[in-house]
Amino acid sequence: MSGDEEVVVSALAINVTIPEALRWTDVRRGQTFRLDTLNVRMLPDGHLAAKAYGRPVEGGRGAYVSFTVPDRPEL
């Protein structure tokens, strides 16, 4: 990188493990997922965005899928 190139940060993120007592399930394409992680990102404009991620309850090689975080104050 040369001295005149600018570094652009598109987002800053943290991953947070959801405590067991606060975890929930959600359904995507007929498959139930157990949500266990929150990803919170600070966007370039300063706003925060959050997604919940989880794995299929039934196990297997399912993808780690994102979901909208419910509007729950304890989360």
ChimeraX commands (.cxc) that place a marker at each C-alpha (Angstrom):
marker #1 position 0.00,0.00,0.00 radius 0.5
marker #1 position 1.45,3.37,-0.94 radius 0.5
marker #1 position 1.37,6.44,1.30 radius 0.5
marker #1 position -1.44,8.11,-0.63 radius 0.5
marker #1 position -3.92,5.21,-0.38 radius 0.5
marker #1 position -6.71,5.58,2.14 radius 0.5
marker #1 position -7.80,2.76,4.43 radius 0.5
marker #1 position -11.58,2.31,4.32 radius 0.5
marker #1 position -13.29,0.54,7.22 radius 0.5
marker #1 position -16.65,-0.72,5.98 radius 0.5
marker #1 position -17.83,-2.09,9.33 radius 0.5
marker #1 position -16.66,-3.04,12.81 radius 0.5
marker #1 position -18.17,-6.16,14.35 radius 0.5
marker #1 position -18.29,-8.20,17.53 radius 0.5
marker #1 position -19.73,-11.67,18.05 radius 0.5
marker #1 position -21.50,-12.40,21.31 radius 0.5
marker #1 position -22.55,-15.83,22.54 radius 0.5
marker #1 position -26.17,-15.70,23.67 radius 0.5
marker #1 position -26.54,-17.06,27.23 radius 0.5
marker #1 position -28.38,-20.39,27.29 radius 0.5
marker #1 position -31.40,-18.95,29.14 radius 0.5
marker #1 position -31.94,-16.31,26.40 radius 0.5
marker #1 position -31.56,-18.53,23.32 radius 0.5
marker #1 position -34.55,-19.11,21.07 radius 0.5
marker #1 position -35.53,-21.08,18.00 radius 0.5
marker #1 position -36.71,-19.88,14.61 radius 0.5
marker #1 position -37.70,-21.61,11.38 radius 0.5
marker #1 position -36.22,-21.14,7.92 radius 0.5
marker #1 position -37.45,-23.15,4.92 radius 0.5
marker #1 position -39.17,-25.68,7.18 radius 0.5
marker #1 position -36.06,-26.31,9.30 radius 0.5
marker #1 position -35.83,-25.26,12.97 radius 0.5
marker #1 position -32.69,-23.43,14.08 radius 0.5
marker #1 position -31.42,-22.76,17.62 radius 0.5
marker #1 position -30.00,-19.22,17.76 radius 0.5
marker #1 position -26.82,-19.02,19.82 radius 0.5
marker #1 position -24.74,-16.05,18.60 radius 0.5
marker #1 position -25.33,-12.34,17.98 radius 0.5
marker #1 position -23.23,-10.43,15.48 radius 0.5
marker #1 position -23.35,-6.68,16.14 radius 0.5
marker #1 position -21.84,-4.39,13.49 radius 0.5
marker #1 position -21.20,-0.67,13.51 radius 0.5
marker #1 position -21.90,0.55,10.01 radius 0.5
marker #1 position -19.95,3.34,8.29 radius 0.5
marker #1 position -22.75,5.82,9.08 radius 0.5
marker #1 position -22.50,5.03,12.82 radius 0.5
marker #1 position -25.70,2.95,13.06 radius 0.5
marker #1 position -25.69,-0.50,14.64 radius 0.5
marker #1 position -26.97,-3.62,12.90 radius 0.5
marker #1 position -27.48,-6.98,14.60 radius 0.5
marker #1 position -28.15,-10.48,13.31 radius 0.5
marker #1 position -28.64,-13.71,15.22 radius 0.5
marker #1 position -26.96,-16.87,13.97 radius 0.5
marker #1 position -27.74,-20.48,14.68 radius 0.5
marker #1 position -27.51,-24.08,13.62 radius 0.5
marker #1 position -30.21,-26.64,12.85 radius 0.5
marker #1 position -31.78,-28.19,15.96 radius 0.5
marker #1 position -31.77,-31.60,14.29 radius 0.5
marker #1 position -28.00,-31.44,13.78 radius 0.5
marker #1 position -26.32,-32.58,10.63 radius 0.5
marker #1 position -24.30,-30.50,8.21 radius 0.5
marker #1 position -26.70,-27.56,8.13 radius 0.5
marker #1 position -25.42,-24.07,7.45 radius 0.5
marker #1 position -24.88,-21.45,10.12 radius 0.5
marker #1 position -27.83,-19.22,9.15 radius 0.5
marker #1 position -28.62,-15.60,10.07 radius 0.5
marker #1 position -31.94,-14.38,11.50 radius 0.5
marker #1 position -33.40,-11.07,12.58 radius 0.5
marker #1 position -32.89,-10.36,16.28 radius 0.5
marker #1 position -36.26,-10.12,18.07 radius 0.5
marker #1 position -37.14,-6.90,19.87 radius 0.5
marker #1 position -36.51,-8.21,23.41 radius 0.5
marker #1 position -34.92,-5.84,25.94 radius 0.5
marker #1 position -32.99,-8.65,27.63 radius 0.5
marker #1 position -31.10,-9.28,24.39 radius 0.5
marker link #1:1,2 radius 0.2
marker link #1:2,3 radius 0.2
marker link #1:3,4 radius 0.2
marker link #1:4,5 radius 0.2
marker link #1:5,6 radius 0.2
marker link #1:6,7 radius 0.2
marker link #1:7,8 radius 0.2
marker link #1:8,9 radius 0.2
marker link #1:9,10 radius 0.2
marker link #1:10,11 radius 0.2
marker link #1:11,12 radius 0.2
marker link #1:12,13 radius 0.2
marker link #1:13,14 radius 0.2
marker link #1:14,15 radius 0.2
marker link #1:15,16 radius 0.2
marker link #1:16,17 radius 0.2
marker link #1:17,18 radius 0.2
marker link #1:18,19 radius 0.2
marker link #1:19,20 radius 0.2
marker link #1:20,21 radius 0.2
marker link #1:21,22 radius 0.2
marker link #1:22,23 radius 0.2
marker link #1:23,24 radius 0.2
marker link #1:24,25 radius 0.2
marker link #1:25,26 radius 0.2
marker link #1:26,27 radius 0.2
marker link #1:27,28 radius 0.2
marker link #1:28,29 radius 0.2
marker link #1:29,30 radius 0.2
marker link #1:30,31 radius 0.2
marker link #1:31,32 radius 0.2
marker link #1:32,33 radius 0.2
marker link #1:33,34 radius 0.2
marker link #1:34,35 radius 0.2
marker link #1:35,36 radius 0.2
marker link #1:36,37 radius 0.2
marker link #1:37,38 radius 0.2
marker link #1:38,39 radius 0.2
marker link #1:39,40 radius 0.2
marker link #1:40,41 radius 0.2
marker link #1:41,42 radius 0.2
marker link #1:42,43 radius 0.2
marker link #1:43,44 radius 0.2
marker link #1:44,45 radius 0.2
marker link #1:45,46 radius 0.2
marker link #1:46,47 radius 0.2
marker link #1:47,48 radius 0.2
marker link #1:48,49 radius 0.2
marker link #1:49,50 radius 0.2
marker link #1:50,51 radius 0.2
marker link #1:51,52 radius 0.2
marker link #1:52,53 radius 0.2
marker link #1:53,54 radius 0.2
marker link #1:54,55 radius 0.2
marker link #1:55,56 radius 0.2
marker link #1:56,57 radius 0.2
marker link #1:57,58 radius 0.2
marker link #1:58,59 radius 0.2
marker link #1:59,60 radius 0.2
marker link #1:60,61 radius 0.2
marker link #1:61,62 radius 0.2
marker link #1:62,63 radius 0.2
marker link #1:63,64 radius 0.2
marker link #1:64,65 radius 0.2
marker link #1:65,66 radius 0.2
marker link #1:66,67 radius 0.2
marker link #1:67,68 radius 0.2
marker link #1:68,69 radius 0.2
marker link #1:69,70 radius 0.2
marker link #1:70,71 radius 0.2
marker link #1:71,72 radius 0.2
marker link #1:72,73 radius 0.2
marker link #1:73,74 radius 0.2
marker link #1:74,75 radius 0.2
view
